[in-house]
Amino acid sequence: MDEDSRYEAVRSRDGRFDGAFFFAVETTGIYCRPSCPAVTPKRCNVRFFPTAAAAQGSGFRACRRCRPDAVPGSADWNVRADVVGRAMRLIADGVVDREGVAGLAARLGYSARQVQRQLTAELGAGPVALARAQRAHSARVLLQTTDLPVTEIAFASGFASVRQFNDTVREVYDTTPTELRAAAPRGREARRATPGAGIPLRLAYRGPYQAAAVFDQLAREAVPGVEEVTGARGARTYRRTLRLPYGTALVAVAERTRAPRTGGGTRPGGWLDARLHPTDPRDLTTAVQRLRRLFDLDADPYAVDERLGTDPRLAPLVAARPGLRSPGAVDPLEPAVRALVGTAGAGILVRRYGKALDAPSGNLTHLFPEPAVLADAEPDGPLGALSAALADGTVRLDPGADRADAETALRALPGMDPAAVATLRVRALGDPDVAPPDTEVPDAWRPWRSYGVRHLRVAEASR
């Protein structure tokens, strides 16, 4: 999009572009999402930015009406396989907070200077600024949905000091943390976390969202002890355990989708309600991003449906299920193990080698086994080879992995046939453009072949 096209999107308050770019108003010093319900500013006063971090770095504050920090992430980071896309996925997973820019660069295979230069040139902000914007969002969520002391929230959000936390909140939101907490939207008090109730979250998405198809798949694949789907169709709840960098967590995500009021503009999309019970609040950001990958919440359904809807074979399927998503995974080992031994076999491995929770929650009793544990316990055969390769880094399936390199490494392992490798590119690596070997997939579906295949399989399952 050129700047005139972006301004038209702002003028029409088109929520399809929320997260794809941000606009700032020089006369007010505020930046917004394209669908902001405020009066449209004059074109001469508007500047456009590719990321919230770039707007913040230029001295603009987040709008209190549209909350631009809460939009779905740009779908570009799902599609792109270059270093910028890989870097953005790793930053979202909290790598900069945990390992610094040097750790990010090492994972990408570049120098820290090269990573800084490429991100700044394309996104208007370097890795530290991008991570800082993410920390500010996490801080706002914790301030407005929990009763945690401000000092605890500072460190839980990833800040190195309370002073850094206070300064960032003032710069981004033009208010103090205490004032930000007091300004929680009406109705938020009912959602505020209480002891044992977890942190309430809204997992935003853009466009239509076929929740039933996602929950159907999660129910079919649920590994006993780690996952479960309960309730009647249309009002189900997906619950699972999470192994995270600083601790563990239990999470529950409701199937029923919620839509915002349009306010006279085009605000398609909505959110899934979730509750997170982390043992360490510092894991909030990472947990949210892994859930977003699992539920494919940062996809751009408009781009996907526009391309696939022109194909005679897919057109009726797209019309019947607009916004169909392609679920990912919170732990790349899970789809890998399912591909080799099936869901039932994965459940057996969980009972044998998964770490038991200190306090089980209903049918959730274990964490999924770690690669090193499986490699030691089951050293023989394809499962042992895969687990050992993941444990020693020979195979990387993390958010920043190079997809082509990962496929080459997977194919070198015993027992990893082309179908299993294709499954892992979709589920573990979030590749939107995979053609399985057992399905006729034309090049006209590019770059959304994973979604085209998903349409075929959902339609077949519904017959």
Backbone hydrogen bonds in HBPLUS format (Angstrom, degrees):
<---DONOR---> <-ACCEPTOR-->    atom                        ^
c    i                          cat <-CA-CA->   ^        H-A-AA   ^      H-
h    n   atom  resd res      DA  || num        DHA   H-A  angle D-A-AA Bond
n    s   type  num  typ     dist DA aas  dist angle  dist       angle   num
A0006-ARG N   A0002-ASP O   3.02 MM   4  6.36 153.7  2.09 150.0 158.1     1
A0007-TYR N   A0003-GLU O   2.90 MM   4  6.13 154.1  1.97 144.5 151.3     2
A0008-GLU N   A0004-ASP O   3.04 MM   4  6.33 150.2  2.14 143.2 150.8     3
A0009-ALA N   A0005-SER O   3.07 MM   4  6.38 149.7  2.17 143.3 151.3     4
A0010-VAL N   A0006-ARG O   2.95 MM   4  6.33 150.8  2.04 147.9 156.2     5
A0011-ARG N   A0007-TYR O   2.77 MM   4  6.02 160.8  1.81 152.1 157.6     6
A0012-SER N   A0008-GLU O   2.98 MM   4  6.16 147.6  2.09 143.5 150.9     7
A0014-ASP N   A0009-ALA O   2.92 MM   5  5.15 172.3  1.92 154.3 156.9     8
A0013-ARG N   A0010-VAL O   2.99 MM   3  4.83 154.3  2.06 100.5 108.5     9
A0266-THR N   A0013-ARG O   2.84 MM 253  5.58 143.9  1.97 128.5 140.0    10
A0017-PHE N   A0014-ASP O   3.34 MM   3  6.34 174.4  2.34 124.5 125.9    11
A0015-GLY N   A0266-THR O   2.41 MM 251  5.46 155.2  1.47 158.0 167.9    12
A0018-ASP N   A0015-GLY O   3.15 MM   3  5.13 170.6  2.16 106.9 109.6    13
A0020-ALA N   A0017-PHE O   2.93 MM   3  5.06 146.7  2.04 115.8 126.2    14
A0022-PHE N   A0049-PHE O   2.86 MM  27  5.17 159.3  1.90 156.8 160.8    15
A0049-PHE N   A0022-PHE O   2.81 MM  27  5.17 160.6  1.85 151.1 153.0    16
A0023-PHE N   A0032-CYS O   3.18 MM   9  5.55 160.6  2.22 145.7 151.0    17
A0032-CYS N   A0023-PHE O   2.74 MM   9  5.55 161.0  1.77 166.8 171.6    18
A0024-ALA N   A0047-ARG O   2.75 MM  23  5.15 158.0  1.80 151.1 157.5    19
A0047-ARG N   A0024-ALA O   2.90 MM  23  5.15 155.8  1.96 145.4 151.8    20
A0025-VAL N   A0030-ILE O   2.89 MM   5  5.68 160.3  1.93 161.3 165.4    21
A0028-THR N   A0025-VAL O   3.23 MM   3  5.64 144.2  2.36 108.2 117.5    22
A0029-GLY N   A0025-VAL O   2.84 MM   4  5.79 145.8  1.96 158.5 169.5    23
A0026-GLU N   A0045-ASN O   2.87 MM  19  5.37 166.8  1.88 161.1 161.8    24
A0061-ARG N   A0029-GLY O   2.88 MM  32  6.24 165.0  1.90 148.2 149.5    25
A0031-TYR N   A0061-ARG O   2.74 MM  30  5.90 158.3  1.79 157.5 159.5    26
A0063-CYS N   A0031-TYR O   3.03 MM  32  5.83 136.5  2.23 178.7 168.0    27
A0036-CYS N   A0033-ARG O   3.15 MM   3  5.61 160.4  2.19 126.1 125.4    28
A0045-ASN N   A0042-LYS O   2.99 MM   3  5.53 153.7  2.06 114.4 122.4    29
A0046-VAL N   A0043-ARG O   3.20 MM   3  5.37 170.5  2.21 113.0 115.6    30
A0055-ALA N   A0051-THR O   3.34 MM   4  6.71 153.8  2.41 142.3 148.5    31
A0056-GLN N   A0052-ALA O   2.90 MM   4  6.19 161.5  1.93 154.3 159.7    32
A0057-GLY N   A0053-ALA O   2.83 MM   4  5.97 152.3  1.91 143.5 151.7    33
A0058-SER N   A0054-ALA O   3.16 MM   4  6.36 127.3  2.45 134.5 146.3    34
A0058-SER N   A0055-ALA O   3.16 MM   3  5.22 139.0  2.33  96.4 107.9    35
A0060-PHE N   A0055-ALA O   3.13 MM   5  5.62 161.4  2.17 150.7 146.3    36
A0059-GLY N   A0056-GLN O   2.96 MM   3  5.19 159.4  2.01 111.4 114.5    37
A0062-ALA N   A0172-VAL O   2.66 MM 110  5.76 165.2  1.68 170.6 173.9    38
A0067-ARG N   A0063-CYS O   3.24 MM   4  5.50 134.8  2.46 123.7 134.0    39
A0070-ALA N   A0067-ARG O   3.03 MM   3  5.81 169.3  2.04 126.4 129.8    40
A0077-TRP N   A0074-SER O   3.30 MM   3  6.16 151.0  2.39 118.4 122.0    41
A0078-ASN N   A0075-ALA O   3.03 MM   3  5.39 142.0  2.17 108.1 118.7    42
A0079-VAL N   A0075-ALA O   3.31 MM   4  6.67 153.7  2.38 150.5 157.5    43
A0080-ARG N   A0076-ASP O   2.85 MM   4  5.84 176.5  1.85 164.4 165.5    44
A0086-ARG N   A0082-ASP O   3.01 MM   4  6.23 165.9  2.03 156.3 160.7    45
A0087-ALA N   A0083-VAL O   2.83 MM   4  5.88 155.0  1.89 142.1 149.6    46
A0088-MET N   A0084-VAL O   2.95 MM   4  6.17 160.2  1.99 150.7 155.3    47
A0089-ARG N   A0085-GLY O   3.15 MM   4  6.41 153.2  2.22 146.0 152.6    48
A0090-LEU N   A0086-ARG O   3.08 MM   4  6.36 153.8  2.15 147.5 154.6    49
A0091-ILE N   A0087-ALA O   2.84 MM   4  6.09 161.0  1.88 156.7 162.2    50
A0092-ALA N   A0088-MET O   3.00 MM   4  6.10 159.0  2.04 142.9 148.6    51
A0093-ASP N   A0089-ARG O   3.16 MM   4  6.34 136.8  2.36 132.9 143.8    52
A0093-ASP N   A0090-LEU O   3.06 MM   3  4.98 124.8  2.38  92.4 107.1    53
A0095-VAL N   A0090-LEU O   3.17 MM   5  5.68 169.0  2.18 151.5 148.3    54
A0094-GLY N   A0091-ILE O   2.97 MM   3  5.16 159.4  2.02 107.6 113.8    55
A0098-ARG N   A0094-GLY O   3.12 MM   4  6.35 150.5  2.21 148.9 157.1    56
A0099-GLU N   A0095-VAL O   2.68 MM   4  5.58 165.3  1.70 158.6 163.1    57
A0100-GLY N   A0096-VAL O   2.83 MM   4  4.26 139.1  2.00 116.2 122.7    58
A0103-GLY N   A0099-GLU O   3.32 MM   4  4.74 140.0  2.49 123.7 124.6    59
A0104-LEU N   A0100-GLY O   3.13 MM   4  6.50 155.3  2.20 146.5 153.4    60
A0105-ALA N   A0101-VAL O   2.89 MM   4  6.11 165.6  1.91 153.7 157.1    61
A0106-ALA N   A0102-ALA O   2.94 MM   4  6.13 156.3  2.00 146.4 152.9    62
A0107-ARG N   A0103-GLY O   3.10 MM   4  6.30 155.0  2.17 145.8 151.5    63
A0108-LEU N   A0104-LEU O   3.11 MM   4  6.39 143.2  2.25 144.1 154.5    64
A0108-LEU N   A0105-ALA O   3.12 MM   3  5.07 122.6  2.46  92.8 107.5    65
A0109-GLY N   A0105-ALA O   2.88 MM   4  6.03 125.6  2.18 143.5 158.4    66
A0110-TYR N   A0105-ALA O   3.14 MM   5  5.25 155.2  2.20 146.7 147.3    67
A0109-GLY N   A0106-ALA O   3.30 MM   3  5.08 138.1  2.49  90.5 101.8    68
A0115-VAL N   A0111-SER O   3.08 MM   4  6.42 161.8  2.12 155.9 160.4    69
A0116-GLN N   A0112-ALA O   2.98 MM   4  6.13 165.1  2.00 149.0 153.4    70
A0117-ARG N   A0113-ARG O   2.94 MM   4  6.09 161.4  1.97 147.9 153.1    71
A0118-GLN N   A0114-GLN O   2.95 MM   4  6.14 165.5  1.97 152.4 155.8    72
A0119-LEU N   A0115-VAL O   3.03 MM   4  6.12 171.1  2.03 155.9 158.5    73
A0120-THR N   A0116-GLN O   3.03 MM   4  6.01 163.4  2.05 147.7 153.0    74
A0121-ALA N   A0117-ARG O   2.97 MM   4  6.00 160.6  2.01 145.8 151.5    75
A0122-GLU N   A0118-GLN O   3.17 MM   4  6.25 155.7  2.23 144.1 149.6    76
A0123-LEU N   A0119-LEU O   2.73 MM   4  5.48 159.7  1.77 150.9 157.9    77
A0124-GLY N   A0120-THR O   2.98 MM   4  4.57 138.2  2.16 118.8 124.3    78
A0130-LEU N   A0126-GLY O   3.00 MM   4  6.23 159.4  2.04 156.8 163.5    79
A0131-ALA N   A0127-PRO O   2.95 MM   4  6.06 158.5  2.00 145.2 150.7    80
A0132-ARG N   A0128-VAL O   2.86 MM   4  6.03 149.1  1.96 143.7 153.3    81
A0133-ALA N   A0129-ALA O   3.02 MM   4  6.26 154.2  2.09 147.5 152.6    82
A0134-GLN N   A0130-LEU O   3.24 MM   4  6.51 151.5  2.33 139.4 146.8    83
A0135-ARG N   A0131-ALA O   2.89 MM   4  6.21 152.0  1.97 148.4 156.4    84
A0136-ALA N   A0132-ARG O   2.97 MM   4  6.24 152.7  2.05 148.0 155.0    85
A0137-HIS N   A0133-ALA O   3.18 MM   4  6.48 153.0  2.26 142.3 148.6    86
A0138-SER N   A0134-GLN O   3.04 MM   4  6.36 162.6  2.07 150.9 155.3    87
A0139-ALA N   A0135-ARG O   2.87 MM   4  6.10 154.9  1.93 148.9 156.1    88
A0140-ARG N   A0136-ALA O   3.01 MM   4  6.29 156.9  2.06 146.9 152.5    89
A0141-VAL N   A0137-HIS O   3.03 MM   4  6.34 162.1  2.06 155.2 159.5    90
A0142-LEU N   A0138-SER O   3.03 MM   4  6.27 164.8  2.05 152.2 155.7    91
A0143-LEU N   A0139-ALA O   2.83 MM   4  6.01 158.9  1.88 152.8 159.4    92
A0144-GLN N   A0140-ARG O   2.97 MM   4  6.05 156.9  2.03 150.6 155.8    93
A0145-THR N   A0141-VAL O   2.97 MM   4  5.89 121.4  2.33 141.9 154.9    94
A0146-THR N   A0142-LEU O   3.08 MM   4  5.39 134.6  2.30 139.1 141.0    95
A0193-ALA N   A0145-THR O   2.55 MM  48  5.85 168.3  1.56 153.1 154.5    96
A0152-GLU N   A0149-PRO O   3.06 MM   3  5.39 117.6  2.46 104.5 118.7    97
A0153-ILE N   A0149-PRO O   3.05 MM   4  6.40 156.5  2.11 153.0 160.4    98
A0154-ALA N   A0150-VAL O   2.98 MM   4  6.24 150.1  2.07 150.0 157.3    99
A0156-ALA N   A0152-GLU O   2.86 MM   4  5.98 154.9  1.92 150.6 159.1   100
A0157-SER N   A0153-ILE O   2.89 MM   4  5.89 143.2  2.02 146.7 153.2   101
A0159-PHE N   A0154-ALA O   3.14 MM   5  5.65 148.2  2.24 165.9 158.2   102
A0158-GLY N   A0155-PHE O   3.12 MM   3  5.17 153.0  2.20 100.0 108.4   103
A0165-PHE N   A0161-SER O   3.09 MM   4  6.32 155.0  2.16 141.9 149.0   104
A0166-ASN N   A0162-VAL O   2.84 MM   4  6.10 166.0  1.86 156.6 159.1   105
A0167-ASP N   A0163-ARG O   2.92 MM   4  6.09 166.5  1.94 153.7 157.4   106
A0168-THR N   A0164-GLN O   2.98 MM   4  6.09 158.5  2.03 145.8 151.6   107
A0169-VAL N   A0165-PHE O   3.03 MM   4  6.22 167.7  2.04 156.4 159.4   108
A0170-ARG N   A0166-ASN O   3.06 MM   4  6.25 161.6  2.10 149.0 154.1   109
A0171-GLU N   A0167-ASP O   2.98 MM   4  6.19 156.5  2.04 146.2 152.9   110
A0172-VAL N   A0168-THR O   2.84 MM   4  5.99 166.1  1.86 159.3 162.4   111
A0173-TYR N   A0169-VAL O   2.88 MM   4  5.64 162.6  1.91 145.8 151.8   112
A0174-ASP N   A0170-ARG O   2.80 MM   4  4.54 129.5  2.06 121.5 129.2   113
A0180-LEU N   A0176-THR O   2.84 MM   4  6.07 154.2  1.91 155.1 163.4   114
A0181-ARG N   A0177-PRO O   2.96 MM   4  6.20 154.1  2.03 148.0 154.0   115
A0182-ALA N   A0178-THR O   3.06 MM   4  6.32 156.5  2.11 144.8 151.3   116
A0183-ALA N   A0179-GLU O   3.00 MM   4  6.15 130.8  2.25 139.0 151.6   117
A0183-ALA N   A0180-LEU O   3.25 MM   3  5.10 133.3  2.48  91.1 103.5   118
A0184-ALA N   A0181-ARG O   3.28 MM   3  5.61 154.1  2.35 116.7 115.5   119
A0188-ARG N   A0185-PRO O   2.97 MM   3  5.59 156.3  2.02 138.6 142.1   120
A0191-ARG N   A0188-ARG O   2.83 MM   3  5.04 137.1  2.02 102.8 116.1   121
A0192-ARG N   A0188-ARG O   3.01 MM   4  6.22 111.9  2.49 141.8 159.8   122
A0192-ARG N   A0189-GLU O   3.15 MM   3  5.01 153.6  2.22  97.1 105.2   123
A0197-ALA N   A0194-THR O   2.77 MM   3  5.18 164.9  1.79 139.5 143.1   124
A0199-ILE N   A0276-LEU O   2.67 MM  77  5.02 162.2  1.70 148.9 150.2   125
A0276-LEU N   A0199-ILE O   2.96 MM  77  5.02 161.6  2.00 135.4 139.2   126
A0201-LEU N   A0274-ALA O   2.80 MM  73  5.04 163.2  1.83 149.1 147.5   127
A0274-ALA N   A0201-LEU O   3.00 MM  73  5.04 155.2  2.06 148.1 147.3   128
A0203-LEU N   A0272-LEU O   2.91 MM  69  5.05 175.8  1.91 153.5 152.8   129
A0272-LEU N   A0203-LEU O   3.00 MM  69  5.05 150.8  2.08 125.2 131.4   130
A0205-TYR N   A0270-GLY O   2.94 MM  65  5.68 152.5  2.01 149.0 148.8   131
A0270-GLY N   A0205-TYR O   3.25 MM  65  5.68 160.2  2.30 140.2 142.2   132
A0211-ALA N   A0209-TYR O   3.09 MM   2  5.70 126.5  2.38 105.3  90.2   133
A0215-PHE N   A0211-ALA O   2.91 MM   4  6.16 170.2  1.92 164.5 166.5   134
A0216-ASP N   A0212-ALA O   2.84 MM   4  5.97 147.6  1.94 145.7 155.3   135
A0217-GLN N   A0213-ALA O   3.17 MM   4  6.35 159.6  2.21 142.1 146.1   136
A0218-LEU N   A0214-VAL O   2.97 MM   4  6.28 163.4  2.00 152.8 157.7   137
A0219-ALA N   A0215-PHE O   2.89 MM   4  5.94 151.0  1.98 142.2 149.8   138
A0220-ARG N   A0216-ASP O   3.03 MM   4  6.31 155.5  2.09 147.3 153.5   139
A0221-GLU N   A0217-GLN O   3.06 MM   4  6.24 153.4  2.13 150.4 157.3   140
A0222-ALA N   A0218-LEU O   2.99 MM   4  5.73 114.8  2.43 138.6 151.2   141
A0226-VAL N   A0223-VAL O   3.02 MM   3  5.63 157.7  2.07 138.3 145.5   142
A0227-GLU N   A0223-VAL O   2.93 MM   4  5.40 160.2  1.97 158.7 159.0   143
A0365-THR N   A0225-GLY O   2.89 MM 140  4.96 141.7  2.04 122.6 134.4   144
A0366-HIS N   A0225-GLY O   3.10 MM 141  5.46 178.5  2.10 136.8 136.8   145
A0241-THR N   A0226-VAL O   3.01 MM  15  5.50 140.5  2.17 149.1 157.9   146
A0228-GLU N   A0239-ARG O   2.93 MM  11  5.42 140.2  2.09 157.7 157.5   147
A0239-ARG N   A0228-GLU O   2.90 MM  11  5.42 172.4  1.91 166.6 169.1   148
A0230-THR N   A0237-THR O   2.99 MM   7  5.38 159.4  2.04 148.5 151.6   149
A0237-THR N   A0230-THR O   2.83 MM   7  5.38 150.6  1.92 150.3 157.8   150
A0235-ALA N   A0232-ALA O   2.86 MM   3  5.53 160.0  1.90 144.1 148.7   151
A0255-GLU N   A0236-ARG O   2.81 MM  19  5.20 159.1  1.86 161.6 156.1   152
A0238-TYR N   A0253-VAL O   2.86 MM  15  5.16 167.4  1.88 155.9 155.3   153
A0253-VAL N   A0238-TYR O   2.80 MM  15  5.16 157.3  1.85 147.5 155.2   154
A0240-ARG N   A0251-VAL O   3.07 MM  11  5.67 149.1  2.17 152.0 159.8   155
A0251-VAL N   A0240-ARG O   3.05 MM  11  5.67 156.6  2.11 158.5 164.1   156
A0242-LEU N   A0249-ALA O   2.81 MM   7  5.03 143.5  1.95 152.7 152.8   157
A0249-ALA N   A0242-LEU O   3.03 MM   7  5.03 138.3  2.21 140.8 143.4   158
A0244-LEU N   A0247-GLY O   2.89 MM   3  5.29 158.6  1.93 158.5 159.0   159
A0279-THR N   A0248-THR O   2.85 MM  31  5.63 159.4  1.90 166.1 162.1   160
A0250-LEU N   A0277-HIS O   3.10 MM  27  5.02 149.8  2.20 120.1 127.8   161
A0277-HIS N   A0250-LEU O   2.72 MM  27  5.02 159.1  1.76 165.3 167.0   162
A0252-ALA N   A0275-ARG O   2.96 MM  23  5.33 151.9  2.04 146.6 155.6   163
A0275-ARG N   A0252-ALA O   2.87 MM  23  5.33 148.1  1.98 149.0 158.8   164
A0254-ALA N   A0273-ASP O   2.92 MM  19  5.58 170.0  1.93 166.6 169.9   165
A0258-ARG N   A0271-TRP O   2.92 MM  13  5.28 156.8  1.98 155.2 161.9   166
A0271-TRP N   A0258-ARG O   2.76 MM  13  5.28 145.1  1.88 143.6 153.7   167
A0265-GLY N   A0262-THR O   3.24 MM   3  5.51 165.6  2.26 116.2 116.9   168
A0283-ASP N   A0280-ASP O   3.03 MM   3  5.99 172.2  2.04 131.3 133.8   169
A0284-LEU N   A0281-PRO O   3.04 MM   3  5.55 164.6  2.07 123.2 123.7   170
A0287-ALA N   A0283-ASP O   2.90 MM   4  5.96 166.7  1.92 160.8 165.0   171
A0288-VAL N   A0284-LEU O   2.97 MM   4  6.18 164.2  1.99 158.3 162.3   172
A0289-GLN N   A0285-THR O   3.04 MM   4  6.28 164.9  2.06 153.0 156.8   173
A0290-ARG N   A0286-THR O   3.00 MM   4  6.21 155.1  2.06 150.6 157.3   174
A0291-LEU N   A0287-ALA O   3.00 MM   4  6.24 151.0  2.09 147.8 155.7   175
A0292-ARG N   A0288-VAL O   2.91 MM   4  6.17 150.9  2.00 147.4 156.2   176
A0293-ARG N   A0289-GLN O   3.04 MM   4  6.35 148.6  2.15 142.5 149.9   177
A0294-LEU N   A0290-ARG O   3.02 MM   4  6.23 157.0  2.07 141.6 148.1   178
A0295-PHE N   A0291-LEU O   2.97 MM   4  6.18 164.6  2.00 155.8 158.0   179
A0296-ASP N   A0292-ARG O   2.88 MM   4  5.67 105.9  2.45 131.4 147.7   180
A0297-LEU N   A0292-ARG O   3.01 MM   5  5.13 161.3  2.04 143.4 149.3   181
A0296-ASP N   A0293-ARG O   3.24 MM   3  4.85 152.9  2.32  94.3 102.2   182
A0328-GLY N   A0294-LEU O   3.05 MM  34  4.19 147.1  2.16 104.0 113.9   183
A0304-VAL N   A0300-ASP O   3.21 MM   4  6.48 166.6  2.23 154.8 158.9   184
A0305-ASP N   A0301-PRO O   2.85 MM   4  5.81 169.4  1.86 145.5 149.1   185
A0306-GLU N   A0302-TYR O   2.95 MM   4  5.92 152.5  2.03 142.0 150.1   186
A0307-ARG N   A0303-ALA O   3.24 MM   4  6.36 160.7  2.28 144.8 148.5   187
A0308-LEU N   A0304-VAL O   2.98 MM   4  6.16 175.6  1.98 162.3 162.1   188
A0309-GLY N   A0305-ASP O   2.77 MM   4  5.37 144.2  1.90 135.6 145.0   189
A0310-THR N   A0307-ARG O   3.37 MM   3  5.90 164.8  2.39 111.1 115.5   190
A0311-ASP N   A0308-LEU O   3.15 MM   3  5.63 164.6  2.17 114.7 119.5   191
A0314-LEU N   A0311-ASP O   3.01 MM   3  5.34 125.1  2.32 107.1 121.0   192
A0315-ALA N   A0311-ASP O   2.76 MM   4  5.62 150.4  1.85 168.9 178.3   193
A0317-LEU N   A0314-LEU O   2.87 MM   3  5.18 120.5  2.23 109.5 126.0   194
A0318-VAL N   A0314-LEU O   2.87 MM   4  6.08 159.2  1.91 164.7 171.5   195
A0319-ALA N   A0315-ALA O   2.99 MM   4  6.17 158.0  2.04 149.5 155.9   196
A0320-ALA N   A0316-PRO O   3.05 MM   4  6.14 143.1  2.19 133.4 142.7   197
A0321-ARG N   A0317-LEU O   2.95 MM   4  6.13 142.8  2.09 143.1 152.9   198
A0334-GLU N   A0331-ASP O   3.01 MM   3  5.76 145.5  2.13 123.0 130.6   199
A0337-VAL N   A0333-LEU O   2.85 MM   4  6.03 160.1  1.89 156.3 160.0   200
A0338-ARG N   A0334-GLU O   2.98 MM   4  6.20 166.0  2.00 155.0 159.3   201
A0339-ALA N   A0335-PRO O   2.92 MM   4  5.97 148.8  2.01 139.1 147.1   202
A0340-LEU N   A0337-VAL O   3.06 MM   3  5.19 131.5  2.30  98.9 111.9   203
A0341-VAL N   A0337-VAL O   2.84 MM   4  6.00 170.3  1.85 167.0 168.9   204
A0342-GLY N   A0338-ARG O   2.83 MM   4  4.23 140.5  1.98 117.0 123.7   205
A0346-ALA N   A0342-GLY O   2.96 MM   4  6.19 149.0  2.06 143.2 152.2   206
A0347-GLY N   A0343-THR O   2.97 MM   4  6.28 149.1  2.07 146.4 154.5   207
A0348-ILE N   A0344-ALA O   3.14 MM   4  6.53 148.2  2.25 145.9 153.8   208
A0349-LEU N   A0345-GLY O   3.11 MM   4  6.43 157.9  2.16 147.6 153.1   209
A0350-VAL N   A0346-ALA O   2.95 MM   4  6.23 148.8  2.05 146.9 155.8   210
A0351-ARG N   A0347-GLY O   3.12 MM   4  6.41 160.6  2.15 147.9 151.6   211
A0352-ARG N   A0348-ILE O   3.05 MM   4  6.30 151.9  2.14 147.2 155.2   212
A0353-TYR N   A0349-LEU O   2.79 MM   4  5.75 169.7  1.80 154.0 157.3   213
A0354-GLY N   A0350-VAL O   2.82 MM   4  4.44 143.9  1.95 120.8 128.5   214
A0367-LEU N   A0355-LYS O   2.87 MM  12  5.31 149.5  1.96 145.6 155.5   215
A0357-LEU N   A0365-THR O   2.81 MM   8  5.56 169.9  1.82 145.0 145.8   216
A0361-SER N   A0364-LEU O   2.95 MM   3  5.15 158.1  2.00 153.8 156.7   217
A0364-LEU N   A0361-SER O   3.03 MM   3  5.15 161.2  2.07 128.7 127.3   218
A0373-VAL N   A0370-GLU O   3.13 MM   3  5.33 120.7  2.50 102.8 117.1   219
A0374-LEU N   A0370-GLU O   3.11 MM   4  6.45 162.4  2.14 159.0 163.6   220
A0375-ALA N   A0371-PRO O   2.84 MM   4  6.04 157.3  1.89 153.0 160.2   221
A0376-ASP N   A0372-ALA O   3.08 MM   4  6.25 150.8  2.17 142.4 148.7   222
A0377-ALA N   A0373-VAL O   2.95 MM   4  6.10 156.8  2.00 147.6 154.7   223
A0378-GLU N   A0374-LEU O   2.74 MM   4  5.56 162.4  1.77 150.8 155.0   224
A0385-ALA N   A0381-GLY O   3.08 MM   4  6.38 160.7  2.12 154.8 160.8   225
A0386-LEU N   A0382-PRO O   2.91 MM   4  6.06 164.3  1.93 152.8 156.8   226
A0387-SER N   A0383-LEU O   2.94 MM   4  6.04 168.4  1.95 150.9 154.6   227
A0388-ALA N   A0384-GLY O   2.95 MM   4  6.00 162.3  1.98 146.6 151.7   228
A0389-ALA N   A0385-ALA O   3.00 MM   4  6.12 154.0  2.07 143.2 150.4   229
A0390-LEU N   A0386-LEU O   2.96 MM   4  6.23 155.1  2.02 153.1 159.4   230
A0391-ALA N   A0387-SER O   2.89 MM   4  6.04 153.3  1.96 145.8 154.0   231
A0392-ASP N   A0388-ALA O   2.96 MM   4  6.13 156.1  2.02 149.9 154.6   232
A0394-THR N   A0389-ALA O   2.91 MM   5  4.76 114.4  2.35 141.1 150.3   233
A0395-VAL N   A0389-ALA O   3.09 MM   6  5.23 167.3  2.11 117.8 116.8   234
A0401-ALA N   A0398-ASP O   3.04 MM   3  5.42 170.9  2.05 123.5 124.8   235
A0406-ALA N   A0402-ASP O   2.89 MM   4  6.09 157.5  1.94 154.2 161.5   236
A0407-GLU N   A0403-ARG O   2.99 MM   4  6.20 156.1  2.04 145.2 151.1   237
A0408-THR N   A0404-ALA O   3.07 MM   4  6.34 161.5  2.10 150.0 154.7   238
A0409-ALA N   A0405-ASP O   2.99 MM   4  6.24 162.3  2.02 151.9 156.4   239
A0410-LEU N   A0406-ALA O   2.87 MM   4  6.07 155.1  1.93 150.0 157.1   240
A0411-ARG N   A0407-GLU O   2.94 MM   4  6.10 162.3  1.97 153.2 157.3   241
A0412-ALA N   A0409-ALA O   3.30 MM   3  5.29 137.4  2.49  94.0 105.4   242
A0413-LEU N   A0410-LEU O   3.01 MM   3  5.44 161.5  2.05 113.6 119.6   243
A0421-VAL N   A0417-ASP O   3.05 MM   4  6.35 160.3  2.09 157.1 163.3   244
A0422-ALA N   A0418-PRO O   2.93 MM   4  6.10 157.9  1.98 146.8 152.5   245
A0423-THR N   A0419-ALA O   3.02 MM   4  6.25 154.2  2.09 144.4 151.4   246
A0424-LEU N   A0420-ALA O   3.05 MM   4  6.34 153.3  2.13 146.4 153.0   247
A0425-ARG N   A0421-VAL O   2.99 MM   4  6.31 146.3  2.10 146.8 156.3   248
A0426-VAL N   A0422-ALA O   3.18 MM   4  6.47 150.7  2.27 145.6 152.5   249
A0427-ARG N   A0423-THR O   2.85 MM   4  6.03 177.1  1.85 161.3 160.7   250
A0428-ALA N   A0424-LEU O   2.93 MM   4  5.00 134.2  2.14 118.4 132.3   251
A0429-LEU N   A0424-LEU O   3.11 MM   5  6.53 149.9  2.21 158.0 166.4   252
A0431-ASP N   A0425-ARG O   2.84 MM   6  5.50 166.0  1.86 152.7 150.6   253
A0450-SER N   A0432-PRO O   3.00 MM  18  5.00 151.6  2.08 119.5 123.0   254
A0439-THR N   A0436-PRO O   3.42 MM   3  5.72 165.6  2.44 117.4 116.5   255
A0445-TRP N   A0442-PRO O   3.21 MM   3  5.97 168.9  2.22 117.9 121.3   256
A0446-ARG N   A0443-ASP O   2.98 MM   3  5.50 164.2  2.00 117.4 122.6   257
A0448-TRP N   A0445-TRP O   2.82 MM   3  5.66 156.1  1.88 134.7 138.0   258
A0451-TYR N   A0448-TRP O   3.08 MM   3  5.44 124.4  2.40 106.1 119.1   259
A0452-GLY N   A0448-TRP O   3.12 MM   4  6.51 151.9  2.20 149.7 158.3   260
A0453-VAL N   A0449-ARG O   2.99 MM   4  6.21 165.3  2.02 154.8 157.1   261
A0454-ARG N   A0450-SER O   3.01 MM   4  6.19 149.1  2.10 137.1 146.4   262
A0455-HIS N   A0451-TYR O   2.96 MM   4  6.25 151.3  2.04 146.6 152.9   263
A0456-LEU N   A0452-GLY O   3.18 MM   4  6.55 158.4  2.23 147.8 152.8   264
A0457-ARG N   A0453-VAL O   2.99 MM   4  6.28 160.6  2.03 154.0 158.9   265
A0458-VAL N   A0454-ARG O   2.91 MM   4  6.07 160.8  1.95 153.7 158.7   266
A0459-ALA N   A0455-HIS O   2.99 MM   4  6.06 162.5  2.02 148.9 154.2   267
A0460-GLU N   A0456-LEU O   2.99 MM   4  6.16 154.1  2.06 142.7 150.0   268
A0461-ALA N   A0457-ARG O   2.95 MM   4  6.12 155.1  2.02 143.1 149.7   269
A0462-SER N   A0458-VAL O   3.04 MM   4  6.20 136.2  2.24 142.3 153.2   270
A0463-ARG N   A0460-GLU O   3.35 MM   3  5.56 159.6  2.39 104.1 110.1   271
